[in-house]
Amino acid sequence: MFVVMQLEDIWKKNEDYLFDEIFKTADKKDGRVVGVRHFTANTCTCKICQAHR
C-alpha cells in the first residue's frame, strides 16, 4: 500500500521525470501495462490509462 501512495503523490505533484522512471518498470502483458491502473472513466487520457488501452 505504501508504494501505491507514494506513486500517487509523485503523479499528483507532476513529477514526470520520477513517475516515468517508476512507471517504465510496471508489469506488462502483450505490450500493455497491467501493473499500474487508474480506475476512472474510459475517457481519461492520462499516461496510465493510455498505456493500459
N, CA, C and O atoms as a DFTB+ gen file, in Angstrom:
212 C
 N C O
     1  1       0.823      -1.195       0.000
     2  2       0.000       0.000       0.000
     3  2       0.867       1.259       0.000
     4  3       0.515       2.261      -0.623
     5  1       1.981       1.205       0.689
     6  2       2.876       2.360       0.769
     7  2       3.358       2.782      -0.612
     8  3       3.415       3.974      -0.915
     9  1       3.704       1.815      -1.445
    10  2       4.205       2.121      -2.784
    11  2       3.119       2.810      -3.599
    12  3       3.401       3.760      -4.329
    13  1       1.898       2.349      -3.484
    14  2       0.786       2.952      -4.220
    15  2       0.614       4.410      -3.801
    16  3       0.424       5.284      -4.647
    17  1       0.678       4.667      -2.525
    18  2       0.507       6.033      -2.030
    19  2       1.644       6.931      -2.505
    20  3       1.411       8.086      -2.861
    21  1       2.851       6.421      -2.514
    22  2       3.999       7.197      -2.978
    23  2       3.885       7.503      -4.464
    24  3       4.148       8.627      -4.893
    25  1       3.493       6.504      -5.249
    26  2       3.337       6.704      -6.686
    27  2       2.244       7.734      -6.964
    28  3       2.388       8.572      -7.854
    29  1       1.169       7.671      -6.214
    30  2       0.089       8.648      -6.374
    31  2       0.571      10.059      -6.036
    32  3       0.228      11.013      -6.735
    33  1       1.356      10.198      -4.979
    34  2       1.902      11.511      -4.610
    35  2       2.793      12.078      -5.715
    36  3       2.702      13.258      -6.052
    37  1       3.641      11.241      -6.265
    38  2       4.539      11.654      -7.346
    39  2       3.729      12.110      -8.554
    40  3       4.043      13.127      -9.172
    41  1       2.694      11.359      -8.884
    42  2       1.850      11.667     -10.034
    43  2       1.105      12.979      -9.818
    44  3       1.063      13.815     -10.720
    45  1       0.524      13.173      -8.650
    46  2      -0.247      14.387      -8.365
    47  2       0.629      15.637      -8.323
    48  3       0.157      16.736      -8.615
    49  1       1.894      15.475      -7.963
    50  2       2.817      16.615      -7.902
    51  2       3.430      16.916      -9.268
    52  3       4.267      17.809      -9.395
    53  1       3.011      16.170     -10.286
    54  2       3.522      16.345     -11.657
    55  2       5.029      16.187     -11.749
    56  3       5.691      16.893     -12.510
    57  1       5.563      15.267     -10.978
    58  2       6.995      14.964     -11.046
    59  2       7.196      13.904     -12.126
    60  3       7.493      12.745     -11.839
    61  1       7.026      14.335     -13.379
    62  2       7.032      13.408     -14.507
    63  2       8.314      12.595     -14.617
    64  3       8.269      11.396     -14.893
    65  1       9.436      13.230     -14.407
    66  2      10.711      12.509     -14.545
    67  2      10.779      11.317     -13.587
    68  3      11.269      10.251     -13.958
    69  1      10.297      11.494     -12.375
    70  2      10.325      10.419     -11.384
    71  2       9.242       9.391     -11.672
    72  3       9.486       8.187     -11.585
    73  1       8.050       9.858     -12.014
    74  2       6.953       8.953     -12.351
    75  2       7.345       8.067     -13.527
    76  3       7.119       6.858     -13.492
    77  1       7.929       8.654     -14.563
    78  2       8.315       7.892     -15.752
    79  2       9.332       6.804     -15.432
    80  3       9.259       5.705     -15.982
    81  1      10.271       7.100     -14.555
    82  2      11.280       6.101     -14.161
    83  2      10.632       4.903     -13.473
    84  3      11.017       3.759     -13.715
    85  1       9.662       5.165     -12.629
    86  2       8.975       4.085     -11.915
    87  2       8.001       3.372     -12.854
    88  3       7.935       2.143     -12.866
    89  1       7.251       4.140     -13.636
    90  2       6.212       3.586     -14.493
    91  2       6.767       2.637     -15.548
    92  3       6.104       1.666     -15.913
    93  1       7.959       2.900     -16.036
    94  2       8.515       2.024     -17.078
    95  2       8.848       0.632     -16.546
    96  3       9.095      -0.284     -17.331
    97  1       8.858       0.463     -15.237
    98  2       9.116      -0.857     -14.651
    99  2       7.825      -1.608     -14.333
   100  3       7.877      -2.732     -13.833
   101  1       6.664      -1.006     -14.615
   102  2       5.380      -1.651     -14.332
   103  2       5.238      -2.936     -15.142
   104  3       5.757      -3.047     -16.252
   105  1       4.533      -3.893     -14.573
   106  2       4.286      -5.153     -15.267
   107  2       3.496      -4.911     -16.537
   108  3       2.589      -4.080     -16.586
   109  1       3.872      -5.670     -17.573
   110  2       3.208      -5.555     -18.868
   111  2       2.829      -6.936     -19.373
   112  3       3.494      -7.928     -19.075
   113  1       1.761      -6.981     -20.135
   114  2       1.359      -8.222     -20.809
   115  2       0.975      -7.859     -22.228
   116  3       0.101      -7.021     -22.445
   117  1       1.624      -8.485     -23.191
   118  2       1.374      -8.206     -24.610
   119  2       1.526      -6.725     -24.934
   120  3       0.764      -6.179     -25.732
   121  1       2.520      -6.068     -24.310
   122  2       2.817      -4.665     -24.577
   123  2       1.885      -3.677     -23.887
   124  3       1.986      -2.471     -24.112
   125  1       0.996      -4.165     -23.066
   126  2       0.016      -3.321     -22.371
   127  2       0.334      -3.304     -20.873
   128  3       0.543      -4.359     -20.273
   129  1       0.371      -2.127     -20.274
   130  2       0.678      -2.018     -18.848
   131  2      -0.481      -2.576     -18.034
   132  3      -1.626      -2.150     -18.189
   133  1      -0.171      -3.531     -17.168
   134  2      -1.197      -4.124     -16.299
   135  2      -0.846      -3.971     -14.824
   136  3      -1.676      -4.255     -13.961
   137  1       0.353      -3.533     -14.527
   138  2       0.809      -3.441     -13.145
   139  2       0.452      -2.150     -12.439
   140  3       0.595      -2.048     -11.221
   141  1      -0.012      -1.160     -13.193
   142  2      -0.442       0.121     -12.616
   143  2      -1.765       0.462     -13.278
   144  3      -1.871       0.461     -14.504
   145  1      -2.768       0.753     -12.473
   146  2      -4.083       1.069     -13.029
   147  2      -4.623       2.351     -12.432
   148  3      -4.309       2.708     -11.297
   149  1      -5.429       3.031     -13.205
   150  2      -6.141       4.232     -12.773
   151  2      -7.611       3.939     -13.014
   152  3      -8.056       3.885     -14.160
   153  1      -8.362       3.752     -11.946
   154  2      -9.773       3.404     -12.074
   155  2     -10.598       4.677     -12.161
   156  3     -10.861       5.341     -11.158
   157  1     -11.000       5.000     -13.382
   158  2     -11.748       6.225     -13.669
   159  2     -12.554       6.020     -14.945
   160  3     -12.672       4.896     -15.434
   161  1     -13.092       7.069     -15.470
   162  2     -13.893       6.985     -16.700
   163  2     -13.041       6.513     -17.877
   164  3     -11.834       6.750     -17.922
   165  1     -13.684       5.848     -18.817
   166  2     -12.976       5.358     -20.013
   167  2     -12.438       6.476     -20.885
   168  3     -11.649       6.220     -21.795
   169  1     -12.841       7.695     -20.632
   170  2     -12.404       8.831     -21.441
   171  2     -11.115       9.476     -20.917
   172  3     -10.611      10.421     -21.523
   173  1     -10.587       8.984     -19.819
   174  2      -9.372       9.552     -19.233
   175  2      -8.200       9.380     -20.204
   176  3      -8.045       8.328     -20.824
   177  1      -7.384      10.419     -20.327
   178  2      -6.252      10.374     -21.263
   179  2      -4.901      10.480     -20.552
   180  3      -3.906      10.859     -21.169
   181  1      -4.861      10.151     -19.275
   182  2      -3.591      10.206     -18.544
   183  2      -2.651       9.108     -19.038
   184  3      -3.072       8.195     -19.750
   185  1      -1.381       9.200     -18.659
   186  2      -0.373       8.232     -19.090
   187  2      -0.745       6.811     -18.708
   188  3      -0.533       5.878     -19.483
   189  1      -1.298       6.644     -17.517
   190  2      -1.632       5.305     -17.028
   191  2      -2.737       4.701     -17.889
   192  3      -2.629       3.556     -18.328
   193  1      -3.793       5.463     -18.129
   194  2      -4.908       4.956     -18.930
   195  2      -4.507       4.701     -20.381
   196  3      -4.935       3.712     -20.977
   197  1      -3.700       5.573     -20.944
   198  2      -3.249       5.373     -22.325
   199  2      -2.418       4.106     -22.460
   200  3      -2.534       3.390     -23.456
   201  1      -1.580       3.823     -21.468
   202  2      -0.717       2.650     -21.522
   203  2      -1.488       1.360     -21.310
   204  3      -1.031       0.288     -21.709
   205  1      -2.654       1.454     -20.684
   206  2      -3.446       0.243     -20.428
   207  2      -4.326      -0.133     -21.606
   208  3      -4.716      -1.294     -21.733
   209  1      -4.642       0.809     -22.458
   210  2      -5.550       0.517     -23.583
   211  2      -4.877      -0.293     -24.650
   212  3      -5.498      -0.622     -25.660
